Amino acid sequence: MSQQVNAVIARAKGQPVEVATINAPDPGPGEAVVQVQECGVCHTDLHYREGGINDEFPFLLGHEAAGIVEAVGDDVTSVAPGDFVILNWRAVCGDCRACNRGEPQYCFNTHNATQKMTLADGEGAGTELSPALGIGAFAEKTLVAAGQCTKVDPSARPQRWACSAAG
């Protein structure tokens, strides 16, 4: 199953971005659906739109985000529905050489959600979207690997976290 939500996408190199309806799947094993509360605007999104990152259009833009975990898939214990989180570009594996020596920033096996969000553009699965930095948070909700969610103090202002999530 999936939910239909509004999101900002870039369909083709150099074309104006647009608001479109997308399908956000229910979380599978190791995944989480996050209701986005805030998302900062970053120059990286312009680079995606201009084809400067890669050419895997259409892109679901946005990556500096904070929100509330809505649902988690099987085997997820690091976050739970209702947790306030910021979203990280990649989930670290926790078991490679770098992770085992306490340097997860050098992880050799980072990953994102396995399932793809898609455009709600007809029957069946729809056109697969490439989420910016594995997040795609210019959306009402996004699907990420649960390890991309960092739980933070719920009394913090979401605007503060969204603008500094990547920095």
DSSP file (Angstrom, degrees, kcal/mol; ACC not computed):
  #  RESIDUE AA STRUCTURE BP1 BP2  ACC     N-H-->O    O-->H-N    N-H-->O    O-->H-N    TCO  KAPPA ALPHA  PHI   PSI    X-CA   Y-CA   Z-CA
    1    1 A M              0   0    0      0, 0.0    25,-2.2     0, 0.0     2,-0.3   0.000 360.0 360.0 360.0 166.4    0.0    0.0    0.0
    2    2 A S  E     -A   25   0A   0     23,-0.3     2,-0.4     2,-0.0    21,-0.0  -0.969 360.0-123.0-154.9 167.7    1.0    3.6   -0.3
    3    3 A Q  E     -A   24   0A   0     21,-2.5    21,-3.3    -2,-0.3     2,-0.5  -0.896  22.1-130.6-113.3 146.4   -0.2    7.1    0.5
    4    4 A Q  E     +A   23   0A   0     -2,-0.4     2,-0.3    19,-0.2    19,-0.2  -0.871  37.1 164.2 -97.8 130.0   -0.6    9.9   -2.0
    5    5 A V  E     -A   22   0A   0     17,-2.1    17,-3.0    -2,-0.5     2,-0.3  -0.901  38.6-101.6-137.2 163.5    1.0   13.2   -1.0
    6    6 A N  E     +A   21   0A   0     -2,-0.3   134,-2.1    15,-0.2     2,-0.3  -0.668  45.3 166.6 -87.3 145.2    2.1   16.4   -2.6
    7    7 A A  E     -AB  20 139A   0     13,-2.2    13,-2.9    -2,-0.3     2,-0.6  -0.979  37.8-111.5-153.8 160.6    5.7   17.0   -3.4
    8    8 A V  E     +A   19   0A   0    130,-2.8    53,-1.8    -2,-0.3     2,-0.3  -0.879  42.4 177.1 -99.9 123.7    8.1   19.2   -5.4
    9    9 A I  E     -AC  18  60A   0      9,-2.8     9,-2.2    -2,-0.6     2,-0.5  -0.865  30.9-142.3-125.9 158.6    9.8   17.5   -8.3
   10   10 A A  E     - C   0  59A   0     49,-2.1    49,-2.4    -2,-0.3     7,-0.1  -0.978  17.2-175.3-116.3 112.9   12.1   18.3  -11.1
   11   11 A R        +     0   0    0     -2,-0.5     2,-0.3     5,-0.4    -1,-0.1   0.840  63.9   4.5 -79.5 -34.1   11.1   16.4  -14.2
   12   12 A A  S >  S-     0   0    0      4,-0.2     3,-2.0     3,-0.1    -1,-0.2  -0.985  92.4 -69.2-153.4 157.7   13.9   17.3  -16.6
   13   13 A K  T 3  S-     0   0    0     -2,-0.3    37,-0.2     1,-0.3    36,-0.1  -0.212 114.7  -4.5 -53.0 124.7   17.2   19.2  -16.7
   14   14 A G  T 3  S+     0   0    0     35,-2.5    -1,-0.3     1,-0.2    36,-0.1   0.412  99.4 130.4  74.3  -1.8   16.7   23.0  -16.4
   15   15 A Q    <   -     0   0    0     -3,-2.0    -1,-0.2    34,-0.3    -3,-0.1  -0.499  68.8 -91.3 -82.4 153.1   12.9   22.8  -16.4
   16   16 A P        -     0   0    0      0, 0.0    -5,-0.4     0, 0.0    -4,-0.2  -0.297  44.4-114.2 -58.4 146.5   10.8   24.6  -13.7
   17   17 A V        -     0   0    0     -7,-0.1     2,-0.3    -6,-0.1    -7,-0.2  -0.392  36.7-163.5 -75.5 162.7   10.1   22.5  -10.7
   18   18 A E  E     -A    9   0A   0     -9,-2.2    -9,-2.8    -2,-0.1     2,-0.5  -0.978  24.9-111.1-146.6 157.8    6.5   21.6  -10.0
   19   19 A V  E     +A    8   0A   0     -2,-0.3     2,-0.3   -11,-0.2   -11,-0.2  -0.812  47.0 170.3 -88.6 128.8    4.2   20.3   -7.3
   20   20 A A  E     -A    7   0A   0    -13,-2.9   -13,-2.2    -2,-0.5     2,-0.5  -0.912  37.9-106.7-135.7 160.6    3.0   16.8   -8.1
   21   21 A T  E     -A    6   0A   0     -2,-0.3    99,-2.5   -15,-0.2     2,-0.3  -0.788  43.0-177.4 -88.6 130.8    1.1   14.0   -6.5
   22   22 A I  E     -AD   5 119A   0    -17,-3.0   -17,-2.1    -2,-0.5     2,-0.6  -0.844  27.5-118.7-125.3 162.9    3.4   11.1   -5.5
   23   23 A N  E     -AD   4 118A   0     95,-3.4    95,-1.6    -2,-0.3   -19,-0.2  -0.910  21.3-166.2-101.0 122.7    3.0    7.7   -3.9
   24   24 A A  E     -A    3   0A   0    -21,-3.3   -21,-2.5    -2,-0.6    93,-0.1  -0.936  21.5-136.9-107.4 110.1    4.8    7.2   -0.6
   25   25 A P  E     -A    2   0A   0      0, 0.0   -23,-0.3     0, 0.0     3,-0.1  -0.201  23.6 -98.1 -64.9 155.0    4.9    3.5    0.2
   26   26 A D        -     0   0    0    -25,-2.2     2,-0.1     1,-0.1     6,-0.1  -0.449  59.3 -87.1 -62.4 147.5    4.2    2.1    3.6
   27   27 A P        -     0   0    0      0, 0.0    47,-0.2     0, 0.0    -1,-0.1  -0.348  44.0-158.7 -67.1 137.1    7.6    1.4    5.3
   28   28 A G    >   -     0   0    0      1,-0.2     3,-2.1    45,-0.2    45,-0.3  -0.258  51.5 -39.5 -93.9-170.6    9.2   -2.0    4.6
   29   29 A P  T 3  S+     0   0    0      0, 0.0    -1,-0.2     0, 0.0    85,-0.2  -0.293 133.2   7.2 -55.1 129.3   11.8   -3.6    6.8
   30   30 A G  T 3  S+     0   0    0     44,-2.1   116,-2.9     1,-0.3   117,-0.5   0.579 109.4 111.0  76.8  10.2   14.3   -1.1    8.1
   31   31 A E  E <   -G  145   0B   0     -3,-2.1    42,-2.8   114,-0.3     2,-0.3  -0.741  46.4-161.7-117.2 164.1   12.4    1.9    6.7
   32   32 A A  E     -GH 144  72B   0    112,-2.9   112,-2.6    -2,-0.2     2,-0.5  -0.996  15.1-139.7-141.5 145.6   10.3    4.8    8.2
   33   33 A V  E     -GH 143  71B   0     38,-2.6    37,-3.1    -2,-0.3    38,-1.4  -0.926  25.0-163.0-101.3 129.0    7.7    7.2    6.8
   34   34 A V  E     -GH 142  69B   0    108,-2.8   108,-2.1    -2,-0.5     2,-0.8  -0.954  17.9-138.6-118.2 128.8    8.3   10.8    8.1
   35   35 A Q  E     -GH 141  68B   0     33,-3.1    33,-2.2    -2,-0.5     2,-0.3  -0.776  32.5-131.6 -81.4 113.5    5.7   13.5    8.1
   36   36 A V  E     + H   0  67B   0    104,-1.5    31,-0.3    -2,-0.8     3,-0.1  -0.513  33.3 172.5 -75.4 127.0    7.9   16.5    7.1
   37   37 A Q  E     +     0   0B   0     29,-2.5     2,-0.3     1,-0.4    30,-0.2   0.778  69.9   5.7 -98.8 -37.2    7.4   19.6    9.2
   38   38 A E  E     - H   0  66B   0     28,-2.0    28,-2.2   120,-0.1    -1,-0.4  -0.995  57.4-175.0-146.3 146.5   10.2   21.8    7.9
   39   39 A C  E     - H   0  65B   0     -2,-0.3    26,-0.2    26,-0.2   124,-0.1  -0.930  20.6-136.5-146.2 122.4   12.7   21.5    5.0
   40   40 A G  E     - H   0  64B   0     24,-3.0    24,-0.6   122,-0.5     2,-0.5  -0.366  20.8-120.0 -72.0 154.3   15.4   24.0    4.3
   41   41 A V        -     0   0    0     21,-0.1     2,-0.3    22,-0.1    -1,-0.1  -0.863  35.7-174.7 -96.9 126.7   16.1   25.2    0.8
   42   42 A C    >>  -     0   0    0     -2,-0.5     3,-1.6     1,-0.1     4,-0.7  -0.909  37.8-123.0-125.0 148.5   19.7   24.3   -0.3
   43   43 A H  H 3> S+     0   0    0     -2,-0.3     4,-1.9     1,-0.3     3,-0.4   0.748 107.4  74.4 -59.7 -23.6   21.7   25.2   -3.4
   44   44 A T  H 3> S+     0   0    0      1,-0.2     4,-2.2     2,-0.2    -1,-0.3   0.856  88.6  58.9 -58.5 -35.1   22.1   21.4   -3.9
   45   45 A D  H <> S+     0   0    0     -3,-1.6     4,-2.3     1,-0.2    -1,-0.2   0.885 104.0  50.5 -63.0 -37.7   18.5   21.2   -5.0
   46   46 A L  H  X S+     0   0    0     -4,-0.7     4,-2.4    -3,-0.4     6,-0.2   0.902 107.6  54.0 -63.9 -40.8   19.3   23.7   -7.8
   47   47 A H  H  <>S+     0   0    0     -4,-1.9     5,-2.8     2,-0.2     6,-0.7   0.902 108.2  49.7 -60.7 -40.4   22.2   21.4   -8.8
   48   48 A Y  H ><5S+     0   0    0     -4,-2.2     3,-1.7     4,-0.2    -2,-0.2   0.957 111.4  48.3 -60.0 -50.0   19.8   18.5   -9.0
   49   49 A R  H 3<5S+     0   0    0     -4,-2.3   -35,-2.5     1,-0.3   -34,-0.3   0.851 111.2  50.6 -60.3 -35.1   17.4   20.4  -11.2
   50   50 A E  T 3<5S-     0   0    0     -4,-2.4    -1,-0.3   -37,-0.2    -2,-0.2   0.446 116.5-113.0 -83.8   0.7   20.3   21.6  -13.5
   51   51 A G  T < 5S+     0   0    0     -3,-1.7    -3,-0.2    -4,-0.3    -2,-0.1   0.653  79.0 129.6  79.2  14.4   21.6   18.0  -13.9
   52   52 A G  S   <S+     0   0    0     -5,-2.8    -4,-0.2    -6,-0.2     3,-0.1   0.618  72.6  41.8 -80.0 -13.6   24.8   18.8  -12.0
   53   53 A I  S    S-     0   0    0     -6,-0.7     2,-0.3     1,-0.5    -1,-0.1   0.873 130.7 -51.3 -95.1 -55.7   24.5   15.8   -9.6
   54   54 A N        -     0   0    0     -6,-0.2    -1,-0.5    -7,-0.2    -3,-0.1  -0.920  47.5-104.3-164.8-174.3   23.4   13.2  -12.1
   55   55 A D        +     0   0    0     -2,-0.3     2,-1.2    -3,-0.1   -42,-0.1  -0.062  68.4 126.9-116.1  33.9   20.8   12.7  -14.7
   56   56 A E        -     0   0    0     74,-0.0    74,-0.2    73,-0.0    -1,-0.1  -0.301  55.8-154.8 -88.6  52.1   18.4   10.3  -12.8
   57   57 A F        +     0   0    0     -2,-1.2   -46,-0.1    72,-0.1     2,-0.1  -0.317  64.0  59.2 -68.1 153.9   15.3   12.5  -13.4
   58   58 A P  S    S-     0   0    0      0, 0.0    72,-2.4     0, 0.0     2,-0.4   0.531  74.3-166.2 -79.8 146.0   12.6   12.9  -12.2
   59   59 A F  E     -Ce  10 130A   0    -49,-2.4   -49,-2.1    70,-0.2     2,-0.7  -0.776  21.0-144.4 -99.4 141.8   14.0   14.1   -8.8
   60   60 A L  E     -Ce   9 131A   0     70,-2.0    72,-3.1    -2,-0.4   -51,-0.2  -0.940  36.6-145.7 -97.5 111.0   12.1   14.5   -5.6
   61   61 A L        +     0   0    0    -53,-1.8    77,-2.8    -2,-0.7   -53,-0.2  -0.195  49.1  67.0 -82.2 168.6   13.8   17.5   -4.2
   62   62 A G        +     0   0    0     75,-0.3    75,-2.2    74,-0.2    74,-0.8   0.426  28.4 168.3  96.4 131.6   14.7   18.5   -0.6
   63   63 A H        +     0   0    0    -23,-0.5     2,-1.1    73,-0.2    24,-0.1   0.476  56.8  84.4-149.2 -11.7   17.0   17.0    2.0
   64   64 A E  E    S+H   40   0B   0    -24,-0.6   -24,-3.0   101,-0.1     2,-0.3  -0.709  70.8 148.8 -98.9  84.3   17.5   19.3    5.0
   65   65 A A  E     -H   39   0B   0     -2,-1.1    22,-2.1    22,-0.4     2,-0.3  -0.811  39.6-168.7-130.4 157.9   14.5   18.2    6.9
   66   66 A A  E     +HI  38  86B   0    -28,-2.2   -29,-2.5    -2,-0.3   -28,-2.0  -0.983  31.1 130.6-135.4 146.1   12.9   17.7   10.3
   67   67 A G  E     -HI  36  85B   0     18,-2.5    18,-3.0    -2,-0.3     2,-0.5  -0.948  51.0 -74.3-171.6-168.8    9.6   15.9   11.0
   68   68 A I  E     -HI  35  84B   0    -33,-2.2   -33,-3.1    -2,-0.3     2,-0.3  -0.922  41.4-118.8-112.9 129.8    7.6   13.3   12.9
   69   69 A V  E     +H   34   0B   0     14,-2.7    13,-3.3    -2,-0.5   -35,-0.3  -0.530  31.2 179.5 -66.0 124.9    8.0    9.6   12.4
   70   70 A E  E     -     0   0B   0    -37,-3.1     2,-0.3     1,-0.4   -36,-0.2   0.819  62.3  -4.9 -95.4 -39.6    4.6    8.4   11.2
   71   71 A A  E     -H   33   0B   0    -38,-1.4   -38,-2.6     9,-0.1    -1,-0.4  -0.993  58.2-154.4-155.2 152.1    5.3    4.7   10.7
   72   72 A V  E     -H   32   0B   0     -2,-0.3   -40,-0.2   -40,-0.2     3,-0.1  -0.939  17.2-126.3-129.2 153.9    8.2    2.2   10.8
   73   73 A G    >   -     0   0    0    -42,-2.8     3,-1.3   -45,-0.3   -45,-0.2  -0.244  49.3 -58.1 -87.2-179.7    8.8   -1.1    9.2
   74   74 A D  T 3  S+     0   0    0      1,-0.2   -44,-2.1   -47,-0.2    -1,-0.2  -0.201 119.6  19.6 -57.0 148.8    9.7   -4.4   10.7
   75   75 A D  T 3  S+     0   0    0      1,-0.2     2,-0.6   -46,-0.2    -1,-0.2   0.536  84.6 137.0  69.3  10.0   12.9   -4.6   12.7
   76   76 A V    <   +     0   0    0     -3,-1.3    -1,-0.2     1,-0.2    -4,-0.1  -0.795   9.0 149.3 -90.7 119.8   13.1   -0.9   13.4
   77   77 A T        +     0   0    0     -2,-0.6    -1,-0.2    -3,-0.1     3,-0.1   0.474  55.8  75.7-123.1  -9.9   14.0   -0.2   17.0
   78   78 A S  S    S+     0   0    0      1,-0.1     2,-0.3    72,-0.0    73,-0.2   0.781 107.0  17.3 -78.9 -26.8   15.9    3.1   16.7
   79   79 A V        -     0   0    0     71,-0.1    -1,-0.1     4,-0.0    67,-0.0  -0.942  66.5-161.6-139.9 162.2   12.8    5.3   16.2
   80   80 A A    >   -     0   0    0     -2,-0.3     3,-2.3    -3,-0.1   -11,-0.3  -0.943  41.6 -72.1-139.8 159.3    9.1    4.9   16.8
   81   81 A P  T 3  S+     0   0    0      0, 0.0   -11,-0.2     0, 0.0     3,-0.1  -0.273 120.2  30.6 -52.3 135.6    5.9    6.6   15.5
   82   82 A G  T 3  S+     0   0    0    -13,-3.3     2,-0.2     1,-0.3   -12,-0.1   0.195  86.0 132.9  97.4 -15.0    5.6   10.0   17.2
   83   83 A D    <   -     0   0    0     -3,-2.3   -14,-2.7   -14,-0.1     2,-0.5  -0.472  56.0-130.8 -70.5 138.9    9.4   10.6   17.5
   84   84 A F  E     +I   68   0B   0     68,-0.4    68,-2.4   -16,-0.2     2,-0.3  -0.808  40.5 172.6 -87.4 126.7   10.7   14.0   16.3
   85   85 A V  E     -IJ  67 151B   0    -18,-3.0   -18,-2.5    -2,-0.5     2,-0.3  -0.919  34.6-139.9-135.7 156.3   13.6   13.5   14.0
   86   86 A I  E     -IJ  66 150B   0     64,-2.1    64,-2.8    -2,-0.3     2,-0.5  -0.861  34.6-120.5-105.6 155.0   16.1   15.2   11.7
   87   87 A L  E     - J   0 149B   0    -22,-2.1   -22,-0.4    -2,-0.3     2,-0.3  -0.830  19.9-153.0-105.1 132.5   16.9   13.4    8.5
   88   88 A N        -     0   0    0     60,-3.3    78,-0.1    -2,-0.5     3,-0.1  -0.689  23.9-120.7 -99.7 152.7   20.5   12.4    7.5
   89   89 A W  S    S+     0   0    0     -2,-0.3     2,-0.3     1,-0.1    -1,-0.1   0.844  93.2  12.6 -62.2 -35.2   21.7   11.9    4.0
   90   90 A R        -     0   0    0     57,-0.1     2,-0.5    58,-0.1    22,-0.2  -0.990  69.8-126.4-143.5 149.2   22.7    8.3    4.5
   91   91 A A  B     -K  111   0C   0     20,-2.6    20,-1.8    -2,-0.3    57,-0.2  -0.848  32.7-132.0 -92.4 129.0   22.1    5.5    7.1
   92   92 A V        -     0   0    0     -2,-0.5    18,-0.1    55,-0.4    13,-0.1  -0.486   6.8-131.9 -81.1 154.5   25.4    4.0    8.3
   93   93 A C        -     0   0    0     -2,-0.1    -1,-0.1    11,-0.1    17,-0.1   0.827  22.2-146.4 -77.0 -31.8   25.8    0.3    8.4
   94   94 A G  S    S+     0   0    0     10,-0.1    -1,-0.1     1,-0.0    -2,-0.0   0.463  82.5  66.8  81.3   0.9   27.2    0.1   11.9
   95   95 A D        +     0   0    0     14,-0.1     2,-0.1     4,-0.0    -1,-0.0   0.397  69.9  98.5-137.8   3.5   29.4   -2.9   11.1
   96   96 A C  S  > S-     0   0    0      1,-0.1     4,-2.7     8,-0.0     5,-0.2  -0.271  89.1 -89.8 -84.6 179.1   32.1   -1.9    8.6
   97   97 A R  H  > S+     0   0    0      1,-0.2     4,-1.2     2,-0.2     6,-0.2   0.921 127.1  46.2 -53.3 -49.4   35.7   -1.1    9.4
   98   98 A A  H  4>S+     0   0    0      8,-0.2     5,-2.8     1,-0.2     3,-0.5   0.931 114.1  46.8 -65.0 -46.2   35.0    2.7    9.9
   99   99 A C  H >45S+     0   0    0      1,-0.2     3,-1.7     3,-0.2    -1,-0.2   0.910 110.2  53.8 -61.7 -41.9   31.9    2.1   12.0
  100  100 A N  H 3<5S+     0   0    0     -4,-2.7    -1,-0.2     1,-0.3    -2,-0.2   0.735 107.2  50.9 -67.9 -22.3   33.6   -0.4   14.2
  101  101 A R  T 3<5S-     0   0    0     -4,-1.2    -1,-0.3    -3,-0.5    -2,-0.2   0.266 124.5-101.7 -97.7  13.0   36.5    2.0   14.9
  102  102 A G  T < 5S+     0   0    0     -3,-1.7    -3,-0.2    -5,-0.1    -2,-0.1   0.734  92.5 112.3  81.0  23.2   34.0    4.7   15.9
  103  103 A E    > < +     0   0    0     -5,-2.8     3,-2.2    -6,-0.2    -3,-0.1  -0.527  26.8 159.7-124.9  64.3   34.1    6.8   12.7
  104  104 A P  G >   +     0   0    0      0, 0.0     3,-2.1     0, 0.0    -5,-0.2   0.736  66.8  74.8 -62.2 -20.7   30.7    6.3   11.1
  105  105 A Q  G 3  S+     0   0    0      1,-0.3    -6,-0.1    -7,-0.1    -2,-0.0   0.694  98.7  47.8 -64.2 -15.3   31.2    9.4    9.0
  106  106 A Y  G <  S+     0   0    0     -3,-2.2    -1,-0.3    -8,-0.1    -8,-0.2   0.123  83.3 157.7-107.0  19.1   33.5    7.2    6.9
  107  107 A C    <   -     0   0    0     -3,-2.1     3,-0.4     1,-0.2   -15,-0.0  -0.117  34.2-155.0 -49.8 135.5   31.1    4.3    6.6
  108  108 A F  S    S+     0   0    0      1,-0.2    -1,-0.2     0, 0.0   -16,-0.0   0.504  87.3  44.1 -88.1  -6.9   31.8    2.1    3.7
  109  109 A N  S    S+     0   0    0      2,-0.0    -1,-0.2     0, 0.0    -2,-0.1  -0.271  70.5 159.9-139.4  49.4   28.2    0.8    3.4
  110  110 A T        -     0   0    0     -3,-0.4     2,-0.3   -18,-0.1   -18,-0.2  -0.322  17.8-176.6 -69.4 158.6   25.7    3.7    3.7
  111  111 A H  B     -K   91   0C   0    -20,-1.8   -20,-2.6    34,-0.0     2,-0.2  -0.965  20.1-150.0-152.4 167.1   22.3    3.1    2.4
  112  112 A N        -     0   0    0     -2,-0.3    32,-0.1     1,-0.2    34,-0.1  -0.617  54.2 -49.2-124.3-175.1   18.9    4.6    1.8
  113  113 A A        -     0   0    0     21,-0.4    -1,-0.2    30,-0.2    32,-0.1  -0.279  43.7-143.5 -57.9 144.7   15.3    3.2    1.7
  114  114 A T  S    S+     0   0    0    -85,-0.2    -1,-0.1    30,-0.1     2,-0.1   0.896  79.7  69.8 -78.4 -43.2   15.0    0.2   -0.5
  115  115 A Q  S    S-     0   0    0     29,-0.1     2,-0.4     1,-0.1    28,-0.0  -0.344  80.7-128.8 -73.9 158.3   11.5    1.0   -1.8
  116  116 A K        -     0   0    0     -2,-0.1     2,-0.3    14,-0.0    14,-0.1  -0.871   6.2-132.7-109.5 141.1   11.0    3.8   -4.3
  117  117 A M        -     0   0    0     -2,-0.4    12,-2.6    12,-0.3     2,-0.3  -0.642  34.5-161.6 -80.1 151.2    8.6    6.7   -4.1
  118  118 A T  E     -DF  23 128A   0    -95,-1.6   -95,-3.4    -2,-0.3    10,-0.2  -0.911  22.6 -99.4-135.8 159.1    6.8    7.2   -7.4
  119  119 A L  E     -D   22   0A   0      8,-2.7     2,-1.8    -2,-0.3   -97,-0.3  -0.546  32.7-125.9 -71.1 143.7    4.8    9.7   -9.4
  120  120 A A        +     0   0    0    -99,-2.5   -99,-0.1    -2,-0.2     6,-0.1  -0.549  63.9 138.3 -86.9  70.0    1.1    9.1   -9.2
  121  121 A D        -     0   0    0     -2,-1.8     2,-0.3     1,-0.1    -1,-0.2  -0.153  64.2 -48.0-116.1  38.0    1.0    9.1  -13.0
  122  122 A G  S    S-     0   0    0      2,-0.1    -1,-0.1     3,-0.1     2,-0.0  -0.879  88.7 -16.3 136.9-166.0   -1.3    6.3  -14.0
  123  123 A E  S >  S+     0   0    0     -2,-0.3     3,-0.6    -3,-0.1     2,-0.1  -0.315 102.6   7.7 -70.8 155.1   -2.0    2.7  -13.3
  124  124 A G  T 3  S-     0   0    0      1,-0.2    -2,-0.1    -2,-0.0    -3,-0.0  -0.379 121.0 -17.2  78.6-149.8    0.4    0.4  -11.6
  125  125 A A  T 3  S-     0   0    0      1,-0.1    -1,-0.2    -2,-0.1  -102,-0.1   0.780  82.1-145.5 -70.7 -31.3    3.7    1.4  -10.0
  126  126 A G    <   -     0   0    0     -3,-0.6     2,-0.3    -5,-0.1    -6,-0.1  -0.114  41.3 -40.9  83.8 170.4    4.1    4.9  -11.6
  127  127 A T        -     0   0    0     -8,-0.3    -8,-2.7     1,-0.1     2,-0.1  -0.563  65.8-118.6 -74.3 126.2    7.4    6.5  -12.5
  128  128 A E  B     -F  118   0A   0     -2,-0.3     2,-0.3   -10,-0.2   -10,-0.2  -0.396  26.3-143.4 -67.1 140.1   10.2    6.0  -10.0
  129  129 A L        -     0   0    0    -12,-2.6   -12,-0.3    -2,-0.1   -70,-0.2  -0.773   6.4-136.7-102.4 148.8   11.6    9.2   -8.3
  130  130 A S  E     -e   59   0A   0    -72,-2.4   -70,-2.0    -2,-0.3     2,-0.3  -0.918  25.5-142.1-101.6 107.2   15.2    9.8   -7.3
  131  131 A P  E >   -e   60   0A   0      0, 0.0     3,-2.4     0, 0.0   -70,-0.2  -0.529  26.1-103.4 -74.6 133.0   15.0   11.4   -3.9
  132  132 A A  G >> S-     0   0    0    -72,-3.1     3,-2.5     1,-0.3     4,-1.3  -0.329 101.0 -11.7 -56.0 125.0   17.6   14.2   -3.3
  133  133 A L  G 34 S-     0   0    0      1,-0.3    -1,-0.3     2,-0.2   -72,-0.0   0.784 126.5 -64.4  49.6  32.3   20.4   12.8   -1.2
  134  134 A G  G <4 S+     0   0    0     -3,-2.4   -21,-0.4     1,-0.1    -1,-0.3   0.620 130.7  79.7  74.3  12.3   18.2    9.8   -0.5
  135  135 A I  T <4  -     0   0    0     -3,-2.5     8,-0.2   -73,-0.2    -2,-0.2   0.780  59.1-169.0-117.1 -58.5   15.6   11.9    1.3
  136  136 A G     <  +     0   0    0     -4,-1.3   -74,-0.2   -74,-0.8   -73,-0.2   0.989  19.7 165.8  61.4  62.7   13.3   13.8   -0.9
  137  137 A A        +     0   0    0    -75,-2.2     2,-1.8     1,-0.2   -75,-0.3   0.351  45.3  97.8-101.4   5.8   11.8   16.0    1.7
  138  138 A F  S    S+     0   0    0    -77,-2.8  -130,-2.8   -76,-0.3     2,-0.3  -0.384  78.1  89.9 -81.4  59.6   10.0   18.7   -0.3
  139  139 A A  B    S-B    7   0A   0     -2,-1.8  -103,-0.2  -132,-0.3  -132,-0.2  -0.965  91.5-114.9-149.4 158.1    7.0   16.5    0.3
  140  140 A E  S    S+     0   0    0   -134,-2.1  -104,-1.5    -2,-0.3     2,-0.3   0.870 106.0   7.1 -65.0 -35.0    4.3   16.2    2.9
  141  141 A K  E    S-G   35   0B   0   -135,-0.3     2,-0.3  -106,-0.3    -1,-0.2  -0.986  71.1-165.4-144.2 150.8    5.7   12.8    3.8
  142  142 A T  E     -G   34   0B   0   -108,-2.1  -108,-2.8    -2,-0.3     2,-0.5  -0.977  17.7-131.2-138.1 153.7    8.8   10.9    2.7
  143  143 A L  E     +G   33   0B   0     -2,-0.3     2,-0.3  -110,-0.2   -30,-0.2  -0.907  37.2 160.9-104.5 126.4   10.1    7.3    3.0
  144  144 A V  E     -G   32   0B   0   -112,-2.6  -112,-2.9    -2,-0.5     2,-0.3  -0.896  48.6 -87.2-136.1 164.8   13.7    6.9    4.3
  145  145 A A  E >   -G   31   0B   0     -2,-0.3     3,-2.6   -11,-0.3  -114,-0.3  -0.589  43.3-123.2 -66.6 137.5   15.9    4.2    5.8
  146  146 A A  G >  S+     0   0    0   -116,-2.9     3,-1.8     1,-0.3  -115,-0.1   0.821 110.7  65.1 -56.9 -31.3   15.2    4.3    9.5
  147  147 A G  G 3  S+     0   0    0   -117,-0.5   -55,-0.4     1,-0.3    -1,-0.3   0.619  89.7  66.5 -67.4 -11.8   18.9    4.9   10.1
  148  148 A Q  G <  S+     0   0    0     -3,-2.6   -60,-3.3   -57,-0.2     2,-0.6   0.550  85.5  89.1 -81.9  -7.7   18.5    8.2    8.4
  149  149 A C  E <   -J   87   0B   0     -3,-1.8     2,-0.6    -4,-0.3   -62,-0.2  -0.812  58.6-168.7 -95.0 121.7   16.4    9.4   11.3
  150  150 A T  E     -J   86   0B   0    -64,-2.8   -64,-2.1    -2,-0.6     2,-0.2  -0.949  21.1-133.8-110.1 115.6   18.1   11.0   14.2
  151  151 A K  E     +J   85   0B   0     -2,-0.6     2,-0.3   -66,-0.2   -66,-0.2  -0.457  31.0 179.4 -69.2 133.8   15.8   11.5   17.2
  152  152 A V        -     0   0    0    -68,-2.4   -68,-0.4    -2,-0.2    -1,-0.0  -0.840  41.7 -66.8-131.2 169.3   16.1   14.9   18.8
  153  153 A D    >   -     0   0    0     -2,-0.3     3,-2.0     1,-0.2   -68,-0.0  -0.362  41.2-141.8 -57.3 121.7   14.4   16.7   21.7
  154  154 A P  T 3  S+     0   0    0      0, 0.0    -1,-0.2     0, 0.0   -69,-0.1   0.654  97.4  65.0 -65.6 -14.0   10.8   17.2   20.8
  155  155 A S  T 3  S+     0   0    0      2,-0.1     2,-0.1   -71,-0.1    -2,-0.1   0.569  80.8 104.4 -83.4  -7.2   10.7   20.7   22.3
  156  156 A A  S <  S-     0   0    0     -3,-2.0    -4,-0.1     1,-0.1     3,-0.0  -0.402  83.6-106.3 -71.2 150.0   13.2   21.9   19.7
  157  157 A R    >>  -     0   0    0      1,-0.1     4,-1.2    -2,-0.1     3,-0.8  -0.656  19.8-140.9 -77.0 127.0   11.9   24.1   16.9
  158  158 A P  H 3> S+     0   0    0      0, 0.0     4,-2.7     0, 0.0     5,-0.2   0.835  99.5  62.9 -57.5 -33.8   11.7   22.2   13.6
  159  159 A Q  H 3> S+     0   0    0      1,-0.2     4,-1.6     2,-0.2     5,-0.1   0.880 101.0  52.0 -60.4 -37.6   12.9   25.3   11.7
  160  160 A R  H <> S+     0   0    0     -3,-0.8     4,-0.7     1,-0.2    -1,-0.2   0.912 113.5  42.8 -65.1 -43.7   16.2   25.2   13.5
  161  161 A W  H >X S+     0   0    0     -4,-1.2     4,-1.1     1,-0.2     3,-0.6   0.892 110.4  54.8 -73.0 -39.9   16.9   21.6   12.7
  162  162 A A  H 3< S+     0   0    0     -4,-2.7  -122,-0.5     1,-0.2     3,-0.3   0.881 109.0  48.2 -63.6 -37.4   15.8   21.7    9.1
  163  163 A C  H 3< S+     0   0    0     -4,-1.6    -1,-0.2    -5,-0.2    -2,-0.2   0.685 121.6  34.7 -77.6 -16.5   18.2   24.5    8.3
  164  164 A S  H << S+     0   0    0     -4,-0.7     3,-0.5    -3,-0.6    -1,-0.2   0.359  84.6 102.7-117.1   4.8   21.2   22.9   10.0
  165  165 A A  S  < S+     0   0    0     -4,-1.1    -2,-0.1    -3,-0.3    -3,-0.1   0.846  90.7  38.1 -60.1 -35.1   20.5   19.2    9.2
  166  166 A A              0   0    0     -4,-0.3    -1,-0.3     1,-0.2    -2,-0.1   0.650 360.0 360.0 -90.2 -14.5   23.1   19.1    6.5
  167  167 A G              0   0    0     -3,-0.5    -1,-0.2    -4,-0.1    -2,-0.2   0.459 360.0 360.0 -96.9 360.0   25.7   21.3    8.2
